[in-house]
Amino acid sequence: MDDVAQFFLLFEEWEVADDAAARAECCLGRTLDAYCEGTGRAPSPGEIDQVRQLRLLAADRLRAIRALAERTRRNARVL
């Protein structure tokens, strides 16, 4: 796979992962707000870990994009 195609694939994977993490973080935040206000339960350790894993996945995809960009930059021909 060429670098351009790989970039777009990685970017799409990052977007999906980042959106999932952001939605989960928002939901966790609402749950925590409700708990702090005395109107809901505390988030479970499993829920917190799931959100953390989603954010780690998104961060991993972003690192892959940065690594590809760096490799491409290093391999670019200079006129």
C-alpha positions as CSV (number, residue, x, y, z in Angstrom):
1,M,0.0,0.0,0.0
2,D,1.4,3.4,-0.9
3,D,1.8,6.1,1.7
4,V,-1.1,8.2,0.5
5,A,-3.5,5.3,0.7
6,Q,-2.1,4.3,4.1
7,F,-2.5,7.8,5.4
8,F,-6.2,7.9,4.4
9,L,-6.8,4.5,5.9
10,L,-5.1,5.5,9.2
11,F,-6.9,8.8,9.2
12,E,-10.3,7.2,8.8
13,E,-9.5,4.7,11.6
14,W,-8.4,7.5,13.9
15,E,-11.6,9.5,13.1
16,V,-13.8,6.5,14.0
17,A,-11.7,5.8,17.2
18,D,-11.6,9.4,18.3
19,D,-15.4,9.8,17.8
20,A,-16.1,6.7,19.8
21,A,-13.8,7.9,22.6
22,A,-15.3,11.3,22.6
23,R,-18.9,9.9,22.9
24,A,-17.8,7.5,25.7
25,E,-16.0,10.3,27.5
26,C,-19.1,12.5,27.3
27,C,-21.4,9.7,28.6
28,L,-18.9,9.0,31.4
29,G,-18.9,12.7,32.2
30,R,-22.7,12.9,32.4
31,T,-22.7,9.8,34.7
32,L,-20.1,11.3,37.0
33,D,-21.9,14.7,37.1
34,A,-25.1,12.9,38.1
35,Y,-23.2,11.0,40.8
36,C,-21.7,14.2,42.1
37,E,-25.1,15.9,42.1
38,G,-26.5,13.0,44.1
39,T,-28.9,12.0,41.3
40,G,-27.1,9.0,39.9
41,R,-24.8,6.1,40.5
42,A,-21.0,6.3,40.4
43,P,-19.4,5.1,37.2
44,S,-18.0,1.5,37.6
45,P,-14.3,0.8,37.2
46,G,-15.2,-1.2,34.1
47,E,-16.9,1.8,32.5
48,I,-14.0,4.0,33.3
49,D,-11.6,1.4,31.9
50,Q,-13.6,1.0,28.7
51,V,-13.5,4.8,28.1
52,R,-9.7,4.7,28.8
53,Q,-9.2,1.9,26.3
54,L,-11.2,3.8,23.6
55,R,-9.0,6.9,24.1
56,L,-5.8,4.8,24.0
57,L,-7.0,3.2,20.7
58,A,-7.5,6.7,19.3
59,A,-4.1,7.9,20.5
60,D,-2.5,4.8,19.0
61,R,-4.0,5.6,15.6
62,L,-2.8,9.2,15.8
63,R,0.7,7.9,16.7
64,A,0.6,5.7,13.6
65,I,-0.3,8.7,11.5
66,R,2.5,10.8,12.9
67,A,5.0,7.9,12.4
68,L,3.9,7.6,8.7
69,A,4.3,11.3,8.2
70,E,7.7,11.2,9.7
71,R,8.8,8.2,7.6
72,T,7.4,9.9,4.5
73,R,9.2,13.1,5.3
74,R,12.5,11.3,5.9
75,N,12.2,9.4,2.6
76,A,11.1,12.4,0.5
77,R,13.5,13.3,-2.3
78,V,15.1,16.6,-2.1
79,L,15.6,18.4,-5.4
